[in-house]
Every structure is written in C-alpha cells, then in structure tokens.
Amino acid sequence: MAAPPRNRIGELLVKAKVIDELQLRSALARHDQWGGRLSRVITDMGIAKEETVISAIAQGTGTQRLHLGNVTRDPGALAKVDVSLAEQKGVFPVALKDNGKTLVLAMSDPTDLNTVDQVAARSRARVVVVVASDREIETAILRHYRGQEPAMSSRYTGESQRQDAPTSGGGEEDEFKVVDMSGNTVVKRMADVAPSQAAAAPPSGGGSSAADLLDEILSGGSAPPGLSPEEMQRLETVRVNQEKSSKILRALLELLLEKNALTQKELASRMRS
C-alpha cells in the first residue's frame, strides 16, 4: 500500500539528505497539529531553505522545476481552474497547450495525485505537473487571478543561486515590503531597516525607541556548551530567521509610532508584559 503523500515527500527529503529523521518527525508533528503541506512546514520551521526543498522534490519525483516569478498570464489556463480551487489546493495553472488539450499545472507536491485528477476532471484537459514553491504559487494566484501584489513577500523568483546564498549576506533574498494604510511602500529591503536607522529620531515623549525595546526583549544568552556541529548549524538557522523577523518587526513598530497609532509608553508596557 502506498504511503500518504506527506510521508512520501518526507521520505524523499530524508533520502536526498535535505532533512534527517529527527527533523522529519518534528515537522510531521507540526503538520499534524496545524495542517498545510509538509514542504511548507519544513521551510517555515527553518529546517531547510525553500529552494533546496523544492529542488529536491523536483529531482526526486522527476518533475520539472518551474519558477513562477516571470510567468506570463495565460487567460485560457486560468479559465480552466477556478480561483477557489487553486487557493484551496495550492496549485496554479501556468499555460494551456495543444489547442487546449494540455494544462501545465504548478504544484509544490507532485505526489498529490488526487488533486491532479480533480483538476483534470474539471478542466477536461490532460494535466502536466511542474514543481513550484507554495509562496510562488500564492503570489501567482494573487497577481494573475486577482490583480494584486502581496503587501509583504520575500523574493522567490527564478534565481536559485540567490536562494542558496547565505541569508545574512543582505542579497535580494532579503527583500520584502512594508506598506502604510495609504498603500505607499515604506520599506522595501531589510537593509533599509538597519538598527541605526530604526533607532534614530524616536518620537516625542521620551524613553527608548522601538528598536531599543525590541533588542531588550529579544536579547538572548550564548549557546550552551557541548553541542554537535549539526546542532550548532540548526541553532544558527534559527538565529538568522529570528534576526530577519526582528528587522521586519522593527520596521512595523517604527511605522506605528510614526503614525501615532501607538505611544512609547503603551509599546513598552505591551512588550514587557
């Protein structure tokens, strides 16, 4: 009897040495608690980079890896799959070929044959699956179905060499957006949220800036002794992810203070409670 799709993906990633058995068990526990796709759970937990996971899935299943960042909108393909189904199943119709007989469908889990069969039945077309990340698919659905751009998103375009670059290098991988209530982009890159800028010119009222308060709350001690190299690597991955989250949170807090939506006193009280 075939294993469930989530286990097949997990076993594939273990076989490719992207994750180990302990990490798989941890990810499956999170998956059982919150649901979603296992590949997304693994990347959200910081166990492995998204591009590494998706590339391993593509190679392990013999499926083409397609980056959706620069895909051209195909109205015929979009008409074959209802947006509600695309969002529910996490798929994106890329192109319609062979005079409408073949639909190219992007998925993060090409082993999900039930979804493939469902799309084939509704579209009345032969489905050819390509692999893309969950974030790429979500962005493509917003962009091509709804005509929207995500307000805050990482760069997951077709530049795999940048995906595998160190996350602390400050490359394009670290790009995101923070927009105000008028829809204007306030911050576009993490480099724009350097601690010196975040801490500069605090609003009137005295006290520490948002950056200072955040640093105080998030400051941690040194790593415990006796950790193995693998455990140190995992700890470093968590540290880098927390650093990214800290930078984004700084930008949001400074924006709230700037718009007088929150006072320094209220911020300090909430963060220390």
C-alpha positions in Angstrom: 0.0 0.0 0.0 1.4 3.4 -1.0 2.4 5.8 1.8 0.4 9.0 2.3 1.7 11.9 0.1 3.1 13.8 3.1 5.2 10.8 4.1 6.4 10.3 0.5 7.6 13.9 0.5 9.2 13.5 3.9 10.9 10.2 2.9 12.1 11.8 -0.3 13.7 14.7 1.5 15.4 12.4 4.0 16.7 10.3 1.1 18.1 13.4 -0.5 19.7 14.4 2.9 17.8 17.7 2.9 16.5 16.8 6.4 17.1 13.9 8.8 14.7 11.6 10.6 14.5 13.7 13.7 13.7 16.8 11.7 11.1 14.9 9.8 9.4 13.7 12.9 9.4 17.2 14.3 7.9 18.6 11.0 5.2 15.8 10.9 4.2 16.7 14.5 3.8 20.3 13.5 1.9 19.2 10.3 -0.5 17.1 12.3 -1.2 20.0 14.6 -1.6 22.8 12.1 -2.1 21.1 8.7 -0.8 22.5 5.4 1.8 21.0 3.1 4.7 19.3 4.7 7.2 21.1 2.4 5.9 24.4 3.6 6.0 23.3 7.3 9.7 22.3 6.9 10.7 25.7 5.4 8.5 27.7 7.9 10.3 25.9 10.7 13.6 26.9 9.3 14.8 23.3 8.9 15.8 23.8 5.3 15.6 26.5 2.6 12.6 26.6 0.4 14.6 26.4 -2.8 16.6 23.4 -1.5 13.3 21.6 -0.6 11.6 22.3 -3.9 14.6 21.3 -6.0 14.9 18.0 -4.1 11.2 17.3 -4.6 11.6 18.1 -8.3 14.6 15.8 -8.7 13.2 13.0 -6.6 9.9 12.9 -8.5 11.4 13.5 -11.9 9.3 16.6 -12.3 10.4 19.9 -13.9 11.1 22.8 -11.5 9.4 26.0 -12.8 10.0 29.4 -11.2 6.8 31.4 -11.4 8.2 34.9 -10.8 8.2 35.9 -14.5 5.5 33.6 -15.8 3.2 35.4 -18.4 -0.5 35.4 -17.6 -2.4 32.8 -19.7 -6.2 33.6 -19.7 -7.0 30.3 -21.2 -5.2 28.3 -18.5 -6.7 30.5 -15.7 -10.2 29.8 -17.1 -9.7 26.1 -16.7 -9.2 26.3 -13.0 -11.4 28.2 -10.6 -9.6 30.5 -8.3 -11.2 28.9 -5.2 -9.9 25.5 -6.3 -6.4 27.0 -7.0 -6.3 28.6 -3.5 -7.7 25.5 -1.7 -5.4 23.0 -3.3 -2.3 25.3 -3.7 -2.0 25.0 -7.4 -1.5 27.4 -10.3 -2.5 26.9 -14.0 0.6 28.1 -15.9 -0.3 27.5 -19.5 -2.7 25.8 -21.9 -1.2 23.9 -24.8 -2.1 21.6 -27.7 -5.1 23.6 -28.6 -6.5 23.4 -25.1 -5.9 19.7 -24.6 -3.0 20.0 -22.2 -2.9 22.1 -19.0 0.5 22.8 -17.4 -0.2 22.9 -13.6 2.3 24.2 -10.9 2.2 22.3 -7.6 4.5 22.1 -4.6 3.6 18.4 -4.1 3.6 16.5 -7.4 2.7 13.3 -5.5 -0.8 14.6 -4.7 -2.5 12.6 -7.4 -6.0 13.3 -6.0 -5.6 17.0 -6.8 -4.2 16.2 -10.2 -7.2 14.0 -11.0 -9.6 16.7 -9.7 -8.1 19.4 -11.8 -8.0 17.1 -14.9 -11.7 16.3 -14.4 -12.8 19.9 -14.0 -10.6 21.3 -16.8 -11.3 18.4 -19.2 -7.6 18.5 -20.1 -4.5 16.4 -19.7 -2.6 17.7 -16.8 1.2 18.1 -16.9 2.7 18.9 -13.5 5.6 21.2 -12.8 7.0 21.9 -9.4 6.9 25.4 -7.8 7.1 26.6 -4.2 4.0 27.4 -2.1 5.0 31.1 -1.9 5.5 31.3 -5.6 2.0 29.8 -6.2 0.4 32.1 -3.6 2.0 35.1 -5.3 1.0 33.9 -8.8 -2.6 33.4 -7.7 -2.8 36.9 -6.2 -1.1 38.5 -9.2 -2.8 36.7 -12.1 -6.2 35.9 -10.8 -6.9 38.9 -8.5 -4.5 41.5 -10.0 -2.9 42.1 -6.6 0.7 42.2 -5.3 1.4 40.8 -1.9 2.0 43.6 0.6 4.9 41.7 2.3 6.8 39.0 0.4 10.2 37.5 0.1 11.9 37.2 -3.3 11.2 33.7 -4.6 11.9 34.3 -8.3 13.8 32.2 -10.7 17.3 32.8 -9.3 18.1 29.6 -7.5 21.7 30.7 -7.0 20.5 33.5 -4.8 18.2 31.2 -2.9 21.1 29.2 -1.8 23.2 32.2 -0.8 23.8 32.8 3.0 20.7 34.6 4.4 22.9 37.1 6.3 24.5 38.3 3.1 21.9 41.0 2.5 21.2 40.0 -1.1 17.9 40.2 -2.9 16.6 37.2 -0.9 16.2 39.6 2.0 13.8 41.9 0.1 10.3 42.5 1.4 7.7 45.3 1.6 6.1 47.3 4.3 3.2 49.5 3.2 1.3 52.1 5.1 -2.5 52.4 5.2 -2.5 54.5 2.0 -0.8 51.8 0.1 2.5 53.5 -0.1 5.7 51.4 0.2 7.5 52.5 3.3 10.3 49.9 3.4 11.4 47.6 0.6 14.6 45.9 1.8 15.8 44.6 5.1 19.0 46.7 4.5 16.7 49.7 4.8 15.9 48.7 8.4 19.4 48.9 9.8 19.4 49.2 13.6 21.0 52.7 13.3 18.0 53.9 11.2 15.4 52.1 13.3 16.7 53.7 16.4 17.1 57.2 15.0 14.8 60.1 15.9 12.4 58.5 18.4 9.0 60.1 18.6 8.5 62.7 21.3 7.6 61.5 24.7 11.0 60.2 25.9 12.0 56.6 26.5 13.7 54.1 24.3 13.0 53.7 20.6 11.2 50.6 19.3 14.5 49.2 18.2 16.0 49.5 21.7 12.9 48.0 23.3 12.9 45.1 20.8 16.6 44.4 21.3 16.0 44.3 25.0 13.2 41.8 24.7 14.9 39.6 22.1 18.4 39.6 23.5 19.5 36.1 24.4 22.4 34.3 26.0 25.2 32.3 24.4 24.7 28.8 23.1 25.0 26.0 25.7 28.3 24.0 25.6 28.6 20.5 24.2 26.5 21.0 21.0 27.4 19.0 17.9 28.2 20.7 14.6 24.7 19.8 13.3 23.0 21.2 16.3 25.1 24.4 16.1 24.0 24.7 12.4 20.4 24.3 13.3 20.8 26.9 16.1 22.4 29.3 13.6 19.5 28.8 11.2 17.0 29.7 14.0 19.1 32.7 14.9 19.2 34.0 11.3 15.4 33.6 11.0 14.8 35.4 14.3 17.1 38.2 13.1 15.0 38.6 9.9 11.8 38.6 11.9 13.3 41.2 14.3 14.1 43.5 11.5 10.6 43.3 10.0 9.1 43.9 13.4 11.3 46.9 14.0 10.0 48.5 10.8 6.4 47.8 11.7 6.8 49.2 15.2 8.5 52.4 13.9 5.7 52.8 11.4 3.1 52.5 14.2 4.9 55.1 16.3 5.4 57.4 13.3 1.6 57.3 12.5 0.8 57.9 16.2 -1.1 54.6 16.3 0.9 53.6 19.4 2.7 55.5 22.1 6.1 54.7 23.5 4.5 54.1 26.9 2.0 51.7 25.5 4.6 49.9 23.4 7.0 49.4 26.4 4.1 48.2 28.6 2.9 45.6 26.0 6.3 44.3 25.1 7.4 43.8 28.7 4.1 42.3 29.9 
